[in-house]
Amino acid sequence: MKGFTLIELIIVISIAIILATIGVLNLYNYRAQNDLNMTIYEIVSTLRVARNYSISQESIEPGSNKKWGVHFESGEYVLFRGLITYDQLETTVVSKLILRPTIEFKTMPSPMDIIFEPITGKPNAANSIEISLKSNPANFKTITINSNGQIE
């Protein structure tokens, strides 16, 4: 008689379950890492938009002396145009972006407003921002804004 024994069948099913588990875990880790990379890209893009608008002196309200900046809060960041700091009474909010559910700020910039000077594009202070995975805070990336306004 030809066929498979019960032990052979159990071994094959066990191997299939192990491979499926490894595949699912790798997919989860890939998605989390992709969320982190996309968040870094979006924050850097928002900072560069604020800097470029400052250099070109882009104006929402003609004649106003407002500056472009990005305000950071827990779980979100805001592209704005305002006088000195992010103040909802004297600020024009251009966009408000919320972090993905899998991502968090590990360290926030200090001050929480990164404001760029007109023409030069220099920030109010050199800063760094660390963004990490909620599930693995040891997995993080850093955005650096130097004193000349270069964003890395």
Solvent accessible surface area in square Angstrom, and as a share of the most:
residue,aa,sasa,rsa
1,M,246,1.10
2,K,205,0.87
3,G,70,0.68
4,F,169,0.71
5,T,81,0.47
6,L,130,0.65
7,I,123,0.62
8,E,82,0.37
9,L,88,0.44
10,I,97,0.49
11,I,92,0.47
12,V,94,0.54
13,I,91,0.46
14,S,46,0.30
15,I,94,0.48
16,A,58,0.45
17,I,107,0.54
18,I,100,0.51
19,L,114,0.57
20,A,61,0.47
21,T,68,0.40
22,I,88,0.45
23,G,38,0.37
24,V,101,0.58
25,L,101,0.50
26,N,89,0.46
27,L,107,0.53
28,Y,115,0.44
29,N,91,0.46
30,Y,144,0.55
31,R,160,0.58
32,A,7,0.06
33,Q,56,0.25
34,N,65,0.33
35,D,33,0.17
36,L,0,0.00
37,N,61,0.31
38,M,78,0.35
39,T,2,0.01
40,I,29,0.15
41,Y,145,0.55
42,E,55,0.24
43,I,0,0.00
44,V,16,0.09
45,S,41,0.26
46,T,14,0.08
47,L,0,0.00
48,R,116,0.42
49,V,57,0.32
50,A,0,0.00
51,R,61,0.22
52,N,83,0.43
53,Y,77,0.29
54,S,3,0.02
55,I,66,0.34
56,S,75,0.48
57,Q,96,0.43
58,E,79,0.36
59,S,51,0.33
60,I,74,0.37
61,E,62,0.28
62,P,128,0.81
63,G,82,0.79
64,S,33,0.21
65,N,133,0.68
66,K,32,0.14
67,K,56,0.24
68,W,4,0.01
69,G,0,0.00
70,V,0,0.00
71,H,21,0.09
72,F,0,0.00
73,E,55,0.25
74,S,105,0.68
75,G,31,0.29
76,E,29,0.13
77,Y,3,0.01
78,V,1,0.00
79,L,11,0.05
80,F,1,0.00
81,R,15,0.05
82,G,1,0.01
83,L,75,0.37
84,I,138,0.70
85,T,71,0.41
86,Y,32,0.12
87,D,61,0.31
88,Q,127,0.57
89,L,167,0.83
90,E,86,0.38
91,T,19,0.11
92,T,37,0.22
93,V,69,0.40
94,V,68,0.39
95,S,40,0.26
96,K,112,0.48
97,L,60,0.30
98,I,136,0.69
99,L,15,0.08
100,R,67,0.25
101,P,116,0.73
102,T,47,0.27
103,I,3,0.01
104,E,60,0.27
105,F,26,0.11
106,K,86,0.37
107,T,62,0.36
108,M,58,0.26
109,P,3,0.02
110,S,91,0.59
111,P,66,0.42
112,M,84,0.37
113,D,13,0.07
114,I,0,0.00
115,I,11,0.05
116,F,0,0.00
117,E,65,0.29
118,P,53,0.33
119,I,116,0.59
120,T,75,0.44
121,G,0,0.00
122,K,94,0.40
123,P,13,0.08
124,N,70,0.36
125,A,36,0.28
126,A,62,0.48
127,N,16,0.08
128,S,52,0.33
129,I,0,0.00
130,E,38,0.17
131,I,0,0.00
132,S,0,0.00
133,L,9,0.05
134,K,109,0.46
135,S,77,0.50
136,N,70,0.36
137,P,69,0.44
138,A,82,0.64
139,N,42,0.22
140,F,81,0.34
141,K,77,0.33
142,T,62,0.36
143,I,0,0.00
144,T,57,0.33
145,I,1,0.00
146,N,49,0.25
147,S,72,0.47
148,N,92,0.47
149,G,0,0.00
150,Q,99,0.44
151,I,8,0.04
152,E,116,0.52
